[in-house]
Amino acid sequence: MAMPNDADIAALDAADPLAGFHDAFSLPAGVIYLCGNSLGPPPRDAAARLAQVTTEQWGAHLVRGWTEDDWIGLPGRVGDKIARLIGADPGEVAIADSTSVNLFKLLAAAGGLRPGRTTILSQADNFPTDLYVAQGLADVSGDRWQLRTVAADAIADAIDEECAVVMLSHVDYRTGALFDMSALTQMAHAKGALVLWDVAHSTGAVPVDLNGAAADFAVGCGYKYLNGGPGAPAFLFVARRHQEAARSPLSGWMGHAAPFEFVPDYRPAEGITRFLCGTPVVLGIAGLEAGLDVTLAADLASLRTKSQSLGDLFIARVEELCADGDLTLASPRAAAARGSQVCLTHPNGYAVMQVLIERGVIGDFRAPDIMRFGFAPLYLRYAEAAEAARTLADVLAARAWDQPKYHQRAAVT
Ligand SMILES: Cc1ncc(COP(=O)(O)O)c(C=O)c1O
């Protein structure tokens, strides 16, 4: 394929069926935002929605909001909206807690369904919180469960009869590599193991079909491609066939069958509600719903096609324009094997990213040397992907990163 020139890129933007969504978000002028895989930008109506819940619900109804505004039903009602994005049925998804806390609950629930099996198997380079939570669960379980990690490409062969649950991230947070959810779930089931998928880096940008893949459990973040706002609540999925037998170890009152009977003994609610723990974060869920509603208005197949084309265009432009021999592609080149991000390594990747951010191209950095560029298809333009590559080429050609101030590490990278 011939390299697209500026006119071709303008034509791609003009023909983009998702182009209208750019204006649904508030993005500062002069910024090319390639960090939606970490924190999505605010939808234009997020502030109004939060203000509405604050004044018309909280302010007007006070504590009656729990029933008059059905705050108590929010985790399930908004969970059903997420279900439409991840191939789940109504009643299989709830909004709750953080992804880390949900991992703990669902790992323990999955392990409990496989008595006699002792291993939680995961990829060695899984997102750290997934591994930390599994380690913590193993610790509190005494000797019941251990975490075993192997390289991502060795997972399939490592699933054995000891394995209770396989815990995998659908998209690798460092490289963007995409697991075959259906094939791995099948392999795990063939060995009698259950699978818990972390779909934080796919939901909203990469098609996820949990029931199509016969997945057992899943967790994901609200603040990435769902644009739910900083610290937005997370979601959890439990396949309906497991809901009756599975138990959450965090048996809080919101997961009780009758929380307002205030009885002393725990009795789990029916369905997905038993995986709730404490009071729903009403304002947080309102922000998340504002983001979700924008994504739900988009055609999901177009999101994937555009995300792949944006990544392909960026890679092609980087390879055409960047002469720096230290720059390497860390993501799969084939779009079908990639999530919605492109990762490049460079020995001075941290400093290079600081210069890019200073010039308005906002990506992020993951140790030891990875620059991540997230291509959120909902609001990015092809011209921005091309411009980001051009800016990177300029920074590298001029060695603009080679100043001490760009090497000072911030607390959050
Ligand atoms: C794959 C993955 N899982 C989990 C998390 C963390 O989730 P939380 O901080 O909401 O617990 C992240 C955060 O970036 C992530 O990338």
The ligand as a Gaussian input file, in Angstrom:
#p B3LYP/6-31G(d) Opt

LIG

0 1
 C       -5.084000      -4.081000      33.005000
 C       -5.376000      -3.260000      34.205000
 N       -5.999000      -3.823000      35.263000
 C       -6.259000      -3.114000      36.386000
 C       -5.878000      -1.791000      36.489000
 C       -6.055000      -1.015000      37.783000
 O       -7.323000      -0.916000      38.194000
 P       -7.746000      -0.081000      39.521000
 O       -6.674000       0.919000      39.813000
 O       -9.027000       0.557000      39.116000
 O       -7.920000      -1.051000      40.599000
 C       -5.268000      -1.163000      35.410000
 C       -4.891000       0.260000      35.506000
 O       -4.339000       0.871000      34.653000
 C       -5.000000      -1.917000      34.254000
 O       -4.370000      -1.360000      33.219000

